[in-house]
Every structure is written in C-alpha cells, then in structure tokens.
Amino acid sequence: MIPATFPTSAVGFETTPNFRKLLTTVSNRQALVAAIGDSQTANCTYGAASYTNRGYYANGYVSEARSLSGQRFIFPIEYNKGIGGQSTDQIIPRIATDILTLPTLPDICFVNAGSNPGTGNTWDALSFAIKSLTEAGIVPVLIAPVPKNNQTAAERSSHIAQIEWLRNLASGRKDLMAAAGLTGQNPFVVVNANAYITDYTSATSDPLTGMLQDGLHYSPLAAFQLGREAARVLAPVLFGPDVPFNTDLRDQYIAGTGGAVNKAPNGSLIAPELAIMLGTAGSVASDVFAGSTVTNNGLNTGLTYRRWSGNSTSAVTLSKVAKRDTNMNGTRQRIDISVTGPAATSPQGTDQYRFTTQAAAANLVAGDYCYVEAEVELISGVNVRSMELTLNGCTDGKQCGYNITTKPHVRILRSPPTLVPATPAALQAEFSVFTQDAAGSQASVAFDRMVVRKCSALG
C-alpha cells in the first residue's frame, strides 16, 4: 500500500535560481511544451500531421494541464512523443532522437515512464532524462506512476519505489543526487497526484473507482487530477502577466450595455444567444440516417440539430433547462437520447447526435487563430462513447473530444487554437454526443456558454 503521507509533488531545488533561470522569459509568453512516455502520454492527443482531424483528448494529463492553466502553454500535437507499450528503458533513449531534435526546443518536457515493466535500471534512466533535458535548457516534469488495477506484487513494489525515489530526489537528498550524477544545475519538477487517485485503504494500492477507464489507462477523472497538480506546481512560471487566454470561463462574461446585465461573452464570434442560451428558434434538420424520432420542446436560437450518423432506432427529446449558475441569465440546451432498438447493421457502432452553428466571419481573416468552447454536463448516461466540440471548415481541422465515464460530471471543453481558412465564412461550431448503437444506450446532456473566440497567433 502506498503510504498516505507521501507529499503530492515537489520542485527540485526550487530555492535556487536555476528552476526560474531556465524559464526566465516564459512568464511573458506561452511556454512551449513537449511530452514523452508510453500510452498514457500518447493518449493526450490524436491525429498525425497528415490527418484532417487532430485534437486533444481530455483523458490526457498534458491536455488537462493545458486547459486548467488557462491555455498558458502551447502543446503542439507534433510535440507529443508518447508510444504505447514502451517501458522506461525504451522511452528515455528517445529523448535524444525525439525531443532534442525538435525544430524549436521546448521550455518544458513532461516525462511519464514506469507504467510498463522494463529490463533496465529505472533510476539510471530517469537520472539520464533529467541531465539530458536540463543540459539542453529544458525543464523536465516527471510524472509519478499511477498504479494499475490488480497489480502484481513486483509491479506494486516497483511503483512505490519509483515514487519514493522521485520524492526524495526532488527534496534534495545529497546521497541520491550524487548517485544520480545530478547537481543544483539540473532543476526538475515531480508531479505526484496519487494522493487524489489511489485508494489508500487498498492492500494492492488500486486506484479509486473511475480513475482508470480500462484498469490501465487514465480516465478523464485521473487525467484531471494529474493535470490540476501539474498546473499548480508550474503556476509560478506559467501564469505570467501577458497571456492571450483568460484563466476561467467566467472571466469571459461581462455586463451588457444600457443597464441590462445579461453577462454575454465579450468578443464571441457567434450569436450571444448561444452563450446565454436564449430563445427557441433553432431548427431541426432532416437526419442523415433515418431511424430517430425527435420531440422538440425547445431548441436554442442559432442552433441546428440532426442525427448525423447511426443505424439504430432512437428517441430524442430537445429542451431548454435552467442554468447551473443561478446568477447567470438564460438557460441551457439539453438533449435526451434513448436508443430503443439495436442497429440494423454494424452492431456496436456509434450514433452521432449533432448541434451546429455558423461562426461570424466579420472579424476574421485567413491566418487568424480562433477556438470554440462550451460548458458541458453529462447528467446521466449508459454506453456514452464521447462528447466532442469542433470547429469545422478550419484549415487544420482541430477539435476537442474525449472519452467519458458514465459518472455524471460537468466540464469545460475547449478546442485547440485553430487556423482560420481562406474563406472564414465556412467556419462552423459543432457539439456532438456519441452513443453506442445498441438498445439500452442512453444519454442526457446539457450544454451552455458556447463561444468562438479569436486569439493571438501562435509561435
């Protein structure tokens, strides 16, 4: 069992100027971040450079840290060097080939190794990672391993030993530093969120319910805890005065003119009705695939709804419901989905239920960057596969999508910054709910505060 007394995180030699020295200029700009590791890191993003659709998964810890820091750092998808199934002795040598050869070296590099058993010496490998990154002017952020379900005794012992070693190394134990060949010139950060993820009453150190989506890989809940802890530890250098994003969604709402306090978003490129969720003049379009019936008790002004794909029979109800924040005017858009019959073809496929709205192009030109965001609540669900927020028609087709558990939760979805196309009028914001096309699948989802915003150019 992992001792509950373990501190969550530490910054190696934070009392010396070296940690700050390597990131002296970052507080005045967005830090450039890379990540290397196994599938836990690979799962932060999807889509190679050649893909039309690329984006960030919310069961990725770096993606969560980026969102929770208020987009304080840039994490290009090409800078994700996670490879599934690799052990520590396979991951660390790739720093030389995959990180130190990047066209622009990152300010920070997340290193997540230790989940998969290897044959080499873990301490030597991690020490090498710290030395090679810091000597290149990169601050390593080492992620303490998260236990898997039903670990073997050997795996459990290895994880505990690695966490203990990282904790003591970051606290500056001279004997460990000397053995690792490290000095105060090799500052690094350790992020350990096991206090929030691990069940300390479990004799096998199993993660808490809902923290792993398949007994091995982080769920969005675990990624949130890791991302939050990483954002907290890095806050002194990530939260500078000159950043192009707001720290909190609520920052983006201001009082209206003429004494009317409607708290519409300032500068949104879509109709303010979609942020406050006012009106019921939306339109229900014909389904691309037949088999779904719609009861329209309220579809927000500016939205178009249709079932975009699916082979099952289903019943859908659209309605307007109260906001979670009673201080905000307006309502929220809700959709209730009930799959009543199995798919006619391709069982175990996916049904897509989609809302779209056109983005205003008046303030955009080709080459600008913008992003879409919304607050989303999963009220209840069975066999819900994902929820996705997308900007269609953009040059690089990025989107924000994530796999979810059936546990009710609320979160903010933000797409990555997206390059505006040559014809800005083609931009379309889309929110979709995906369910399994098997009888009994069900989803009740509400969304709110949907905005498209222009942001500063990247790089």
C-alpha positions as CSV (number, residue, x, y, z in Angstrom):
1,M,0.0,0.0,0.0
2,I,1.3,3.5,-0.9
3,P,1.7,5.5,2.3
4,A,-0.9,8.2,2.5
5,T,1.8,10.5,4.0
6,F,3.5,10.9,0.7
7,P,3.5,14.6,-0.4
8,T,1.9,15.2,-3.7
9,S,4.6,17.0,-5.6
10,A,7.9,18.7,-5.3
11,V,10.2,21.1,-7.2
12,G,13.8,20.1,-7.2
13,F,16.0,22.9,-5.8
14,E,13.3,25.5,-6.1
15,T,15.2,27.6,-3.6
16,T,18.0,28.1,-6.1
17,P,17.5,30.3,-9.1
18,N,18.1,27.5,-11.6
19,F,14.4,26.5,-11.9
20,R,13.4,30.1,-12.6
21,K,16.5,30.8,-14.6
22,L,15.6,28.2,-17.3
23,L,12.2,29.7,-17.6
24,T,13.1,33.4,-17.2
25,T,11.1,34.5,-20.3
26,V,8.2,32.1,-20.1
27,S,6.2,34.3,-17.7
28,N,5.9,36.8,-20.5
29,R,4.7,34.4,-23.2
30,Q,3.2,31.0,-23.6
31,A,5.7,28.2,-22.7
32,L,6.3,25.6,-25.4
33,V,5.8,22.1,-24.1
34,A,6.7,18.5,-25.2
35,A,5.9,15.2,-23.7
36,I,7.5,11.7,-23.9
37,G,6.3,8.4,-22.5
38,D,4.1,5.4,-23.1
39,S,0.4,5.2,-24.0
40,Q,-0.6,7.4,-21.0
41,T,1.2,10.2,-22.9
42,A,0.2,9.1,-26.4
43,N,-3.4,9.3,-25.3
44,C,-3.1,13.1,-24.7
45,T,-3.6,13.8,-28.4
46,Y,-4.8,12.2,-31.6
47,G,-4.0,12.6,-35.3
48,A,-0.7,12.8,-37.1
49,A,0.3,15.9,-39.0
50,S,-1.2,14.5,-42.2
51,Y,-4.6,13.9,-40.6
52,T,-7.6,16.1,-41.3
53,N,-8.9,16.0,-37.8
54,R,-6.4,16.4,-34.9
55,G,-7.1,17.3,-31.3
56,Y,-6.6,16.9,-27.6
57,Y,-8.2,14.1,-25.5
58,A,-9.4,15.0,-22.1
59,N,-8.1,11.7,-20.7
60,G,-4.7,13.1,-21.4
61,Y,-2.9,14.6,-18.5
62,V,-1.0,17.2,-20.5
63,S,-4.2,18.3,-22.3
64,E,-5.8,18.7,-18.9
65,A,-2.9,20.7,-17.5
66,R,-3.1,23.0,-20.6
67,S,-6.8,23.6,-20.2
68,L,-6.7,24.0,-16.4
69,S,-3.8,26.5,-16.7
70,G,-6.0,28.7,-18.9
71,Q,-4.1,27.6,-22.1
72,R,-0.9,29.0,-20.6
73,F,1.3,26.8,-22.7
74,I,1.5,25.6,-26.2
75,F,1.5,21.8,-26.7
76,P,1.8,21.1,-30.5
77,I,0.4,17.7,-31.4
78,E,3.8,17.0,-33.1
79,Y,5.4,17.5,-29.7
80,N,3.7,14.5,-28.2
81,K,6.2,11.7,-28.3
82,G,4.3,9.0,-26.4
83,I,4.4,5.5,-27.8
84,G,2.1,2.8,-26.4
85,G,3.5,-0.2,-24.6
86,Q,7.0,1.2,-24.1
87,S,9.0,0.7,-20.9
88,T,11.3,3.2,-19.2
89,D,14.4,1.8,-20.9
90,Q,12.7,2.3,-24.3
91,I,11.3,5.8,-23.6
92,I,14.3,7.6,-22.1
93,P,16.8,7.0,-25.0
94,R,14.2,8.6,-27.3
95,I,14.8,11.9,-25.7
96,A,17.9,12.3,-27.8
97,T,16.1,11.4,-31.1
98,D,12.5,12.7,-30.5
99,I,12.9,15.7,-28.2
100,L,16.3,17.2,-28.7
101,T,15.8,17.1,-32.5
102,L,12.6,19.2,-32.5
103,P,12.7,22.2,-34.7
104,T,12.3,24.5,-31.7
105,L,13.3,23.0,-28.3
106,P,10.5,23.1,-25.7
107,D,10.8,25.0,-22.5
108,I,9.3,22.1,-20.6
109,C,9.1,18.4,-21.2
110,F,6.8,16.0,-19.4
111,V,8.3,12.6,-18.8
112,N,5.9,9.8,-17.9
113,A,7.7,6.5,-17.6
114,G,7.4,3.5,-15.3
115,S,3.9,2.1,-16.0
116,N,5.3,-0.8,-18.1
117,P,8.0,-3.1,-16.7
118,G,11.4,-2.9,-18.3
119,T,14.7,-4.6,-18.1
120,G,17.0,-1.6,-17.4
121,N,17.7,0.4,-14.3
122,T,14.9,2.8,-13.8
123,W,16.9,5.2,-11.6
124,D,19.7,5.5,-14.1
125,A,17.2,6.1,-16.9
126,L,15.4,8.8,-15.1
127,S,18.6,10.4,-14.0
128,F,19.8,10.5,-17.6
129,A,16.5,12.1,-18.6
130,I,16.9,14.9,-16.1
131,K,20.5,15.5,-17.1
132,S,20.0,15.4,-20.9
133,L,17.0,17.7,-20.8
134,T,18.3,20.3,-18.3
135,E,21.7,20.5,-20.1
136,A,19.6,21.4,-23.2
137,G,17.9,24.2,-21.3
138,I,14.6,22.2,-20.9
139,V,12.9,21.7,-17.5
140,P,11.8,18.1,-17.0
141,V,8.5,17.5,-15.4
142,L,8.5,13.9,-14.1
143,I,5.1,12.2,-13.6
144,A,5.0,9.7,-10.7
145,P,3.5,6.5,-11.9
146,V,-0.2,5.7,-11.2
147,P,-0.9,2.1,-10.0
148,K,-2.9,-0.2,-12.3
149,N,-5.8,-2.3,-11.1
150,N,-4.8,-5.7,-9.7
151,Q,-1.1,-5.1,-9.9
152,T,1.3,-7.9,-9.2
153,A,3.5,-7.6,-6.1
154,A,6.5,-6.8,-8.2
155,E,4.7,-4.1,-10.1
156,R,3.4,-2.6,-6.9
157,S,6.8,-2.6,-5.3
158,S,8.4,-1.0,-8.4
159,H,5.9,1.8,-8.5
160,I,6.2,2.5,-4.8
161,A,10.0,2.5,-5.0
162,Q,9.9,4.9,-8.0
163,I,7.6,7.3,-6.2
164,E,9.7,7.2,-3.1
165,W,12.9,7.8,-5.1
166,L,11.4,10.7,-7.0
167,R,10.1,12.3,-3.8
168,N,13.4,12.1,-2.1
169,L,15.4,13.2,-5.1
170,A,13.2,16.3,-5.5
171,S,13.7,17.1,-1.9
172,G,17.4,17.3,-2.5
173,R,18.8,14.2,-0.7
174,K,22.5,14.6,-1.3
175,D,23.3,10.8,-1.4
176,L,20.6,10.2,-4.1
177,M,21.7,13.3,-6.1
178,A,25.3,12.2,-6.0
179,A,24.4,8.7,-7.0
180,A,22.3,10.1,-9.9
181,G,25.1,12.3,-11.0
182,L,22.9,15.4,-10.5
183,T,23.7,18.8,-9.1
184,G,21.8,22.0,-8.4
185,Q,22.3,22.9,-12.1
186,N,19.8,20.2,-13.0
187,P,16.5,21.6,-11.8
188,F,13.4,19.4,-12.3
189,V,9.8,19.1,-11.2
190,V,8.0,16.0,-9.9
191,V,4.2,15.7,-10.2
192,N,2.6,13.1,-8.0
193,A,-1.2,13.1,-7.9
194,N,-1.5,9.7,-6.2
195,A,-3.0,11.3,-3.1
196,Y,-6.1,12.0,-5.3
197,I,-6.1,8.9,-7.4
198,T,-5.1,6.0,-5.2
199,D,-7.3,4.2,-2.7
200,Y,-5.1,4.2,0.4
201,T,-7.3,1.6,2.1
202,S,-6.5,-0.9,-0.6
203,A,-3.9,-3.5,0.2
204,T,-2.9,-3.6,-3.5
205,S,-2.9,0.2,-3.9
206,D,-5.7,0.1,-6.5
207,P,-6.8,3.4,-8.0
208,L,-10.1,4.8,-6.8
209,T,-13.2,3.9,-8.7
210,G,-13.5,5.7,-12.0
211,M,-9.8,6.8,-12.2
212,L,-8.9,4.2,-14.9
213,Q,-11.0,3.7,-17.9
214,D,-9.9,0.1,-18.6
215,G,-7.9,-0.9,-15.5
216,L,-4.7,0.6,-17.0
217,H,-5.2,3.9,-18.8
218,Y,-6.2,7.2,-17.2
219,S,-9.8,8.2,-17.3
220,P,-10.7,11.9,-17.7
221,L,-11.0,11.9,-13.9
222,A,-7.5,10.8,-13.3
223,A,-6.1,13.0,-16.1
224,F,-7.9,15.9,-14.5
225,Q,-6.2,15.3,-11.1
226,L,-2.8,14.9,-12.8
227,G,-3.3,18.0,-14.9
228,R,-4.5,20.0,-12.0
229,E,-1.5,19.1,-9.9
230,A,0.9,19.8,-12.8
231,A,-0.8,23.2,-13.4
232,R,-0.5,24.0,-9.7
233,V,3.2,23.2,-9.5
234,L,4.1,25.0,-12.7
235,A,1.9,28.0,-11.9
236,P,4.7,30.3,-10.8
237,V,6.2,30.3,-14.3
238,L,3.1,29.6,-16.4
239,F,0.9,32.4,-15.0
240,G,2.6,35.5,-16.3
241,P,1.0,38.9,-16.9
242,D,0.9,38.8,-20.8
243,V,-1.1,35.8,-21.9
244,P,-3.8,35.6,-24.7
245,F,-6.3,33.5,-22.8
246,N,-8.4,34.0,-19.7
247,T,-7.9,31.8,-16.7
248,D,-11.5,31.0,-16.1
249,L,-14.6,30.7,-18.3
250,R,-16.4,33.2,-16.1
251,D,-13.8,35.8,-16.8
252,Q,-15.2,35.9,-20.4
253,Y,-18.6,37.2,-19.3
254,I,-19.3,40.9,-18.8
255,A,-22.3,43.1,-18.1
256,G,-24.3,44.2,-21.1
257,T,-25.0,47.8,-22.1
258,G,-27.9,50.0,-21.1
259,G,-28.0,48.6,-17.6
260,A,-29.1,45.2,-18.8
261,V,-26.9,42.7,-17.0
262,N,-27.0,39.7,-19.4
263,K,-23.4,38.7,-19.0
264,A,-22.9,37.8,-22.6
265,P,-19.4,37.0,-23.7
266,N,-17.3,39.8,-24.9
267,G,-15.9,39.3,-28.4
268,S,-17.6,36.0,-29.2
269,L,-17.8,35.3,-33.0
270,I,-21.1,33.5,-32.7
271,A,-24.5,34.9,-31.7
272,P,-24.6,35.8,-28.0
273,E,-27.8,33.8,-27.6
274,L,-25.6,30.7,-27.7
275,A,-23.6,31.8,-24.6
276,I,-26.6,32.8,-22.6
277,M,-28.7,30.2,-24.4
278,L,-31.8,32.3,-25.1
279,G,-34.7,31.7,-27.5
280,T,-36.2,28.6,-29.1
281,A,-35.9,29.5,-32.7
282,G,-33.4,26.7,-33.6
283,S,-34.1,24.3,-36.5
284,V,-34.3,20.6,-36.6
285,A,-32.8,19.3,-39.9
286,S,-33.6,16.0,-41.5
287,D,-31.5,13.2,-40.1
288,V,-28.7,11.9,-42.4
289,F,-29.6,8.4,-41.3
290,A,-33.3,7.5,-40.6
291,G,-34.5,5.7,-37.5
292,S,-34.5,8.5,-34.9
293,T,-37.6,10.4,-33.8
294,V,-37.3,13.9,-32.4
295,T,-39.6,15.7,-29.9
296,N,-38.7,19.4,-30.0
297,N,-39.6,21.0,-26.7
298,G,-37.0,23.8,-27.2
299,L,-34.0,24.2,-29.5
300,N,-31.9,27.3,-28.9
301,T,-31.9,30.1,-31.3
302,G,-29.0,29.8,-33.7
303,L,-28.6,26.0,-33.4
304,T,-29.3,23.4,-36.0
305,Y,-29.9,19.8,-34.7
306,R,-29.8,16.5,-36.6
307,R,-28.6,12.9,-36.1
308,W,-25.5,12.9,-38.2
309,S,-24.8,9.1,-38.2
310,G,-26.3,6.0,-36.8
311,N,-28.0,2.8,-37.7
312,S,-30.1,2.2,-34.5
313,T,-33.6,3.3,-33.7
314,S,-33.7,6.0,-31.1
315,A,-35.9,8.7,-29.5
316,V,-34.6,12.2,-28.9
317,T,-36.1,15.0,-26.8
318,L,-34.7,18.5,-27.1
319,S,-35.5,21.0,-24.3
320,K,-34.3,24.1,-22.5
321,V,-33.3,23.8,-18.8
322,A,-32.2,26.1,-16.1
323,K,-28.5,27.1,-15.7
324,R,-26.4,25.5,-13.0
325,D,-25.2,29.0,-12.1
326,T,-28.4,30.9,-10.9
327,N,-26.6,34.2,-11.2
328,M,-26.4,33.8,-15.0
329,N,-29.3,34.9,-17.3
330,G,-30.7,32.5,-19.8
331,T,-30.9,28.7,-19.9
332,R,-29.1,25.6,-21.2
333,Q,-29.7,23.4,-24.2
334,R,-30.5,19.8,-23.2
335,I,-30.7,16.6,-25.3
336,D,-32.1,13.3,-24.0
337,I,-31.3,10.3,-26.1
338,S,-32.7,6.8,-25.7
339,V,-31.6,4.0,-28.1
340,T,-34.7,1.8,-28.4
341,G,-33.6,-0.8,-30.9
342,P,-30.4,-2.5,-32.0
343,A,-28.6,-1.3,-35.1
344,A,-29.8,-2.7,-38.4
345,T,-26.2,-3.1,-39.5
346,S,-22.7,-2.9,-37.9
347,P,-23.8,-3.6,-34.3
348,Q,-21.7,-2.0,-31.6
349,G,-21.1,1.0,-33.9
350,T,-21.6,4.6,-33.0
351,D,-24.6,7.1,-33.3
352,Q,-23.8,10.8,-33.6
353,Y,-26.3,13.5,-32.4
354,R,-25.1,16.9,-33.6
355,F,-25.7,20.6,-32.9
356,T,-24.1,23.2,-35.3
357,T,-24.0,27.0,-35.6
358,Q,-22.3,29.3,-38.0
359,A,-19.4,31.5,-36.8
360,A,-19.4,35.1,-37.8
361,A,-16.6,36.0,-40.2
362,A,-16.7,39.8,-39.9
363,N,-13.7,40.0,-37.6
364,L,-11.7,37.1,-39.1
365,V,-9.2,36.9,-41.9
366,A,-7.3,33.9,-43.2
367,G,-4.3,33.2,-41.0
368,D,-6.0,34.2,-37.7
369,Y,-6.4,31.7,-34.9
370,C,-9.6,31.0,-33.0
371,Y,-11.1,28.4,-30.8
372,V,-14.5,27.2,-29.6
373,E,-15.5,26.4,-26.0
374,A,-18.6,25.4,-24.1
375,E,-19.6,24.1,-20.6
376,V,-21.0,20.6,-20.9
377,E,-22.8,18.4,-18.3
378,L,-23.3,14.7,-18.6
379,I,-26.5,14.3,-16.5
380,S,-26.7,10.6,-17.0
381,G,-25.5,8.1,-19.5
382,V,-25.2,4.4,-20.5
383,N,-22.8,3.5,-23.3
384,V,-22.0,7.1,-24.0
385,R,-18.8,6.9,-26.1
386,S,-17.7,10.5,-26.3
387,M,-18.7,14.2,-26.5
388,E,-16.8,16.4,-28.9
389,L,-16.6,20.2,-29.6
390,T,-15.3,21.1,-33.0
391,L,-14.6,24.0,-35.4
392,N,-15.5,22.7,-38.8
393,G,-14.1,24.3,-42.0
394,C,-10.8,25.3,-40.5
395,T,-7.5,24.8,-42.1
396,D,-6.1,22.2,-39.7
397,G,-9.4,20.7,-38.6
398,K,-8.6,20.5,-34.9
399,Q,-11.2,19.6,-32.3
400,C,-11.7,18.8,-28.7
401,G,-13.1,15.4,-28.0
402,Y,-12.8,13.0,-25.1
403,N,-13.9,9.6,-23.9
404,I,-16.1,9.7,-20.8
405,T,-17.3,7.6,-18.0
406,T,-21.0,7.2,-17.2
407,K,-20.5,9.1,-13.9
408,P,-22.3,12.4,-14.1
409,H,-19.9,15.4,-14.3
410,V,-19.5,18.9,-15.6
411,R,-16.6,20.2,-17.5
412,I,-15.5,22.9,-19.9
413,L,-14.5,21.8,-23.4
414,R,-12.1,24.0,-25.4
415,S,-10.8,23.2,-28.9
416,P,-7.1,23.8,-29.6
417,P,-6.3,27.1,-31.4
418,T,-7.4,26.7,-35.0
419,L,-6.1,28.3,-38.2
420,V,-8.9,30.3,-40.0
421,P,-9.3,29.2,-43.6
422,A,-9.2,31.3,-46.7
423,T,-13.0,31.7,-46.6
424,P,-13.7,32.5,-42.9
425,A,-17.4,32.3,-43.5
426,A,-17.0,28.5,-43.7
427,L,-16.3,28.2,-40.0
428,Q,-18.9,26.2,-38.1
429,A,-19.0,25.4,-34.4
430,E,-20.3,21.9,-33.6
431,F,-21.1,20.0,-30.4
432,S,-21.8,16.2,-30.7
433,V,-22.8,13.4,-28.4
434,F,-21.8,9.9,-29.5
435,T,-23.5,6.8,-28.1
436,Q,-23.2,3.1,-28.8
437,D,-25.9,2.0,-31.3
438,A,-27.1,-0.8,-29.0
439,A,-30.5,-1.0,-27.4
440,G,-30.4,0.4,-23.9
441,S,-27.9,3.1,-24.6
442,Q,-28.9,6.4,-23.1
443,A,-27.6,9.9,-22.7
444,S,-28.9,13.1,-21.0
445,V,-26.6,16.0,-21.8
446,A,-26.9,19.8,-21.3
447,F,-24.5,22.4,-22.7
448,D,-24.1,26.2,-22.2
449,R,-21.8,29.2,-22.8
450,M,-20.9,28.2,-26.3
451,V,-18.5,30.8,-27.7
452,V,-16.0,31.1,-30.6
453,R,-13.1,33.4,-29.9
454,K,-10.2,34.9,-31.8
455,C,-6.8,34.5,-30.1
456,S,-3.2,35.7,-30.8
457,A,-1.1,34.0,-33.3
458,L,1.0,31.0,-32.1
459,G,4.7,30.5,-32.2
